[in-house]
Amino acid sequence: MLHDRVMVRVSEDSGERRSSGGIVIPATAQVAKRLVWGEVFGVGNHARSVQVGDRVLFNPEEQFEVEVQGQLYLVLRERDLHAVASERPEQGTGLYL
């Protein structure tokens, strides 16, 4: 990856979801723009707050798709990320968000 680009694979659980009342909401239902979680698989040299293996929250409409060895990944800029969740035991006591 170059510059501040991040290569992400969308989490498997971002499809069908269940409401707090137990109603199953299909992945095709669109109520509003929804952010999704993904795992970082590649990071450019100028990305400052993201590392490979982190989970990131982003808008799936602000990205480019690329297929690498049969796997579908998304490429987006670091500034398009809304949150970063990672376990960094050297920095604290648990999950960093």
N, C-alpha and C positions, 0 to 999 in steps of 0.2 A: 504494500500500500504506500502511496505517496502523500506527503504533506500532512494535512489534518484529516485524512480519510479514515473511515472505520468500516470494516467488513463484518456484517452481522448475519447470523442465522436466526430466523424467527423461531421462538419457542413453540413446541408442539401444542401446548395448552392454550394458545391464543385463538383457537377455533370456537367450538361450541362451549358455552359457559352456562352456569346455573345461578339464578337469582337467589336472594336471601330467603324467599318464600318457597324455593324448590322448583321453580319453573325453569325448564330448559330453554335457553335462548340460542338459536342456531347462529352459525358464523355469518350467514348471509343477511341476517337482520341488521339494519342500520338505523339507529335512533339518532345518533350524533357522531361526530368524528371521535374515534376511539384510538388511544395510544396503545401500543403493544410492547411486550418485553421480548428481548432477543439476547443471544449470547455472542460476545465479541470473539471473532476468529482471526482478525488481522487488524493491525494498527499502523498508521503512518508515522514518520519520524517526528512530526510536529504536534501530534496529539499529546496533550498534557495530563489529562485526568482520567484516561481510559487505558486499561491494559487488557491483553488477551486473557479470556476467561471471565471477564466481568459481565454482569447482566446490565443491559441498558434499556431505557424506556424511550420510545420514539414514535413519531407519526409515520405509519407505513406508506403514506402517499408522498412523502418528501425523500425519495430514494431512487436508486437505480438497481435493477436486478442483474445478476451475473451468475452463470453456471460454471462451477469449477469441479471437475471430476465427478459429474453427475449430481452434485449437491447444489441447491439453489441458495444463494447468498444475496444480501442487500448491501449496497455501498452508499454511505452517506457521510456528510461532514460532521466533525465533532460538535460544532455549534448547533446542529439540528437535534442533538440528544437532549432529552428533558430531565433524565435522572440516570445515575450510575449506582448500581448495587454490587458490592464486591466484598469478599472476606479478605481483610488485610491484617493478619494477626500481629505484624510488626508495628502497626500504627495504633492499635487500640484493643478493645475488648470484644469485637464481633463484627456485625454487619455494618458496612458503611453505606449510607444512602444520602 
